[in-house]
Amino acid sequence: MKRIEAIIRNTKVEQVRAILEKVSYSGVTISDVVGHGRQKGCTELMARGITHRMPFVNKKRVVFVVKDEEVDSIMEAIREAVCTGEIGDGKIFVSSIDNAMRIRTGETGEAAV
């Protein structure tokens, strides 16, 4: 099993949800996060004639666990759904999951996912 964590633009959450629905994957966790990449969060905003440098950028973190054989296709589907070709499109991270348990039933492994 693999854990996929995608850091994406706030405006792209619906596209990721639609992609996951298309591949019949229902379990997902989405949270608000802030951070910066190589650009050090240098978003400029004009407020009352003053330019502000924001040290962090608001993003969404989408996390879910999939079977090993699904990783490449889901990563590519997410990329196609959220890519604008501009700086700040985000990142996708994949890590190994040793085990999982569905608390309600006690199922473990891939059956719990």
N, C-alpha and C positions, 0 to 999 in steps of 0.2 A: 504494500500500500504506500501511496505517496501523498504528502500534504502539499497542496498548491496554494500559494499566497500571492495574490496580485495586488499591487499598489497602483491605483488608477485615478484618473480625473473624476471628480464628483459627478460630472455630467454624463459619465459612461456606465453608470451602474445599471441602468435599464437594459443597455445592450448586452452586458454580461449576463444578467438574469435571463434574457431571451435566449442567449446561446446555451446556457445550462438547461433551460427548459427544452430546447430543441434536441439536445442529446439525452433527454430524460433523466437529468440529474437534479434531484430536489434538495439535497442537504447543503446549505451554504450559510456562512456567518459573515455579516458585513458590519464594519465599524468605521467610525470617523477617526482619522489620524492626521497628524501634522508632521512635517519634516522638510528636508531639502536634499537635493542631489548635488551634482557637480556645480550647479549654478548658485548654490548657497542660498536658495530661496529668495533671490533678488527680484521679487515681484514689486513693481512700482505702482503706487496708487496716488491719485491726486485728491487731496481733501483740503478744501479752502485755500487752494493755490499752493499747497505745500506737497512736495514729493516725499513719500515715505518708502523706506526699504523694509520689506517684511522678511524677517529671518527665516520664517517657515511658510510652507504652502499647505493648504488644506487638501487632503486626498481621502479616498476611501480604500479600506483594506478588505479584500474579499478572500475568504479562507474556506477550503473544503478538502476532503480526503477522497482519493480515487484509487481504482485498481491500477497497478503498474502499467498495464497495456493501454490504458486510456490517457496517460499523461501527455504524450506528444500531440495527439489530436486535440485535446482540450486546450493545451497551451497555444496552439496555432489558431484555434477558433477564438480564443480570448484576444489574441494579438490582432486578428483581422477585425474584431468587433470594436476595439478601442483605439486603434492606431490612427493618429491624425498626421503623423510625419513631423510633428513639431516637438520641440524640447518640452519635457514634462509629461510625456505620454505614460510613463510609469515603468514598473518592473514586475516580472513574474519570478517567484522563487519556488523551488521544488525541494522538498526534504523527505527523507524516509520515515515511515511510521512503523514501529515494531508491532504494535497491537492496538486494538480498540475494543471497547465494550459498550453495548447498548444497555444502559442501566435498567430499564424497564424489564427486559427479557433475559438479560445475562448473556446474550449472544456475544461472541468474540470474533476477532479477525475481520475478514472481508464481509462476513454476514452482518456485522454490526454497522457497517457503512451503508 
